[in-house]
Amino acid sequence: MVTSARFCLIGMVILTIFASSASALNKRQVHPGKVQKQPFKTVDTSVISRDPYIGAIVVDAATGQVIFNDNGNAKGYPASVIKLMDLLIILENVKQGTVKLTDRVLVAPEAANVGGSQVYLKKAETFSIDDLLYALMVKSANDAAVALAVHVAGSKEAFIEVMNRKAQELGMASTHFYSVNGLPPQRGQAYDESTPHDLTILARAVLKYPDTLRYTSTKRSTLRNGTFSMGNHNHLLGVVRGCDGLKTGYFFKAGFSIVATAQRNKARIIAIVLGSRSLRTRDFKAKELLEKGFTLLPPQTPDTVHTQTAAITNHITNKPNRRL
């Protein structure tokens, strides 16, 4: 009798478990013709990068002739690429004699703890302009950009005015700067904007100065008497034949960008990739476009080389885009 009661009790427990499982299963079933709701996912619409890029362009550095153009007038956020404008303005000041590369820069308070890529400048440290230009172009140091801007113009705001004035002077009609280093803006501020076409104008202008390639072709450099190592963010150096510059840029919403240049024999090509979704794609496309540029570039003769050299030295042209 005891044994029979025990078996009855076990059977009741098993039936109860099966009933509970069946009930739970029925609750999870989707009725025919009824669409099961998916969790809502938000999309960050402020991310503007694309695959393979927002826009790209290739030009002959000497003449500005467009060799390849794929959405070259599309606007994007160039990020640290804008440091090419910093370099241009400072090298122009050096040429005019208002500053020297050997001048000592006293680090301003606002140049410390800037964020992003930096060389960790401390208030009241001093460096030569030459040292900070290596930090600017090799390490892409945001704090170096601030220190140089304050030294040359008195404040970041004054230097930004000079940047925008220079952009207008060059004919960079779709470019506007709001920072000296290309960092993402703070709340209520605007993004630095430019286009692949405008960046070719900037690249051609800065290439007029021989010191440019001294900085941009350097793969590794040091600061603070060799105690701080700096590696170049341009992965095409030493990989693409003849590549010796110029500048990369990145932050999340902007994507990956590059102003790349290479020289083979006496021909120089500039390739711009703006707003690529991935670093690998940006570098692959930049390499591909440099190779394409040299393939499509008309043969160089002594006469054309002389004419082109004079053109890049004396005048920066702004020709309309055309796609080949």
N, C-alpha and C positions, 0 to 999 in steps of 0.2 A: 504494500500500500504506500509506504513511504517512497519507494523507488518510483512508483507510477506517478505520484504527485510531483516528484522532482522532475521527471521527464516532461510532464504537462507544463510546469513552470518554465523550463528551458524553451519549450516550443513557443510559448507566449512571448518570451523575450525576442526570439528570432523573428516572429511575425511582426512585432512592433518595429524592429530595426528595418525590415524590408519595406514596411508601410511608410516610414519616415523618409527613406531613400527615394521611394517612388514619388512621394509628394514633392520633394526638393527637385527631382529631375523634371517633373511636370512644370514647375515654376520657371525652370531655365529654358524650356522649349519655346521656340518662336512659332507663332501661329502662321499657317499658310497665308501668303499674300501680305504679310506684315513685315515691314523693314525694321530690322533691329537698329536702334540708335547707337551711333559711335560717339565716343568722348570728343568734345569740341576742342580743336587745336587752334591756337592763335598763330598768326603768321606775322612776322616782323616786316612790315612793308617798307621800313626805312632802309633795309639792306638793298643796295642798288647794284651790286656786282652781278655779273652774268657769266654764263658758260658759252663760248670760251672767253668772252670779254664784252665790255660795253662798246668799245671802238678801238680800231688800230689803224696805223698809217706808217708808211715808209717813204722817206725822202732822200734825195741826194743832198748831202750836207753842204756842198759848195754852192749849189744854185737854188735849192729849195724845191726843185722839181719833184712832184709827187709821183712815186713809182707804184705804190699800192695804197688803196684807200678803202677801208671797210668801216663805214659809220664814223668817219674821222671828225665830224662836227658834233658828236654826241657828248653831252656834259657828264662829268663824273667828279669824284672827289680824289684828287691826286695824292693826298696824304703827304708823305715825306719827299715826294718828287719836287715839291715847291721849294725845297732847300737849294735847288739850282738857281732860283731867283736870289736867294741870300748870297750865294757864291758870286753871281753876276754883279750884284750891287757892290759887294766888297772889293772885287777885282777892279771894277771901274773906279772906285775910290782910290785904290792903290795906284792905278794908272794916272789919275788926276793929281796924285801927291797929297791928298788930304789925310791918308793913313799909310802906314808901312806894314809889311808883313811881320816885321820885327817888333812892332809896337806891343806893349804889354797891356793886356786886358784885365781889369780888376773885376772879378765876378760879382755882379749885382745880386742883391738878396732874392729877387724874383727868378734868377737863373738856377737857384738851388731847388732840388726836389721837384722838378718839372713833370716827371713821369715818362713812361714809355722808354724807348731806347735812349740811354744817356751815359755820360761819363762821370756822373755823380759829383758835379762841381759843388764846391763849398763856398759860402760867402767869404769874400775877401781873399780868396786864392787868386793868383795871377798866372796868366799864360800868354804866350805870344799869339798874335792873330793867326800866324801860320799853323801853330799847334792846334788851335781851335777849328781851323778849316779842315785839317785832317780828321778831327773828331766829328765835324759836321758831315763830311762826305764819305768817310770810311765807316764810322760807327753809326752814322745818322743820328748824332746826339742832339736831342731836343733841347737840352740845357745849354749846349754850345751855341745853338741858334739864338737863344734868348740873350746870352752873354754878348755875342757879337752884335746883335741888333741894338742893345742898349748902349754899347760902346760907340757904335758908328752914328746912331741917330739920336741918342739920348733917352729913348724909351721904345718899348715894343710898338706902341701905337704910332709913333712917328715913323718907325721903320716900315710898318705895314703901309702907311701912306706912300712912302717911297716905292715900295713893291708894286702897288697898284698904279702909280704914276708911270713907272717903267713899263708895266704891262701894256698900258694904253699907248705909250710911245712906240713900242714894238709892233703894235697892231694886234695884240692878243684880245680880240673883242669879246670873247666868251669866257674870259678869266676874271675872277675876283678873289682876292686874298683877304682873309680875316685873322690869320695867325702868321707867325714867323717860322713855324716848324711843321705845320700840317697835322697836328694832333686833332683828335675829335673835339668838337666844340663843347663848351660847358652849356648848361641849361640856359636857353634864351639867346644863344649865339648861333651864328650861321656857319655852314661848312665852306671851306675853301673849294672853289669850283674851277674847272678848266676842261679843255677838250684835247684829244690827240693832236689835232691840227695846231692849236695854240702852243702845245708843248714842243712841237717841232721848231716853232719860232724861237722859243726860249732856249732850246738846245743849240740851235745854230748861233744864237747871240753869245752864249757862254763859251762856245767852242772857239770864238775869236781870240780868247785869252789862253796862251800856252800853258799857264799854270793850272788850268782846269784839269787837263789830263794827268798832271802830276798827282793830283789828289784822287781823281776818280779811278785811275788805273791801279792804285795801291790796294793789294789784297789784304795785307796786314800791316798794322802800324802800332805804335805805343805812345803812351802819354805818361806824364809824371816821371820823367827820367827812366823810362822803360819798365815801370812797375805796373802799368795798366795796359793790357793788351786789347787791341781793337781789330775786329775782322769785318771785311766788306760784305754787305748784304747782296751784292751783285754776283750771282752764281755763274754768270756767263764769262767772267774774267778767267782766262786760262783754259776755257772750254771751247768757246767760239773763236776761231782764228781771227786775230786782229782786233778783238773786242777790248776796249780800254775805257769804258764808261757806260752810262753816266750816273744814273740814280734810280733807286727803287723806292717804292712806297707801299704802305699797308696799314689799314686798321679794319676791323671786322665789317662795318657797314660799307666801307669803300671798296673792299676787295684788294687784290694785288695788282700793282701797276709797275711799269718800268719804262724809263727812257734809256734805250740801249744804243750804243754806237760802236762801229768797227771800221778800221781802215785796212785796205789791202792794196798794195802798190801805192798809187796816188789817189785812189778813190775812197771816199768816206760815205758811209750810209748811216742814217738815223732811223731807228724803228721804235715806235711807241705802242705799248699795249696798256690800255686803261681799264681798270675795273674787272679783272679776271676773278672767277670764283675760287680758283685754287692756285697755290704757288707753283705747282708742277706745270699746270696748263699755261700760266703766264710765261714761265721760262721757256717752255717748249715752243710756244707761239713766237716769242721774241727771237729765239734762235732761228726758227723757220723763216721769219720775215727778213732777218738780216741776210740769210742765204738767198732768199728770193730777190732781195734788193740788188745784190751783186750780180745775180743772173740777168736781171732785166735792165740794169744800168747800161747805157750806151758806152761803147768802147772809149777809153780815155786817150787823148792825143796831147802832145805838148801844148798845142794852142788852146785846147779846151781846158786843160789843167790851169794854164795861166789865167784864162778868162774867169774860170770858176773861183780861183783863189782870190782874184781881185774882187769878185762879187761878194764873197763871204766876208772879206776884210772891210769893204767900204759900205755895204748896204745889206740890210736884212729884208728880203722880199717876202711878200705875203700873197702868194698866188692862190687862186681858187682850187679846191680839191677836184681831182678827176681820178676815176677808177680805171685801172687797166686790167 
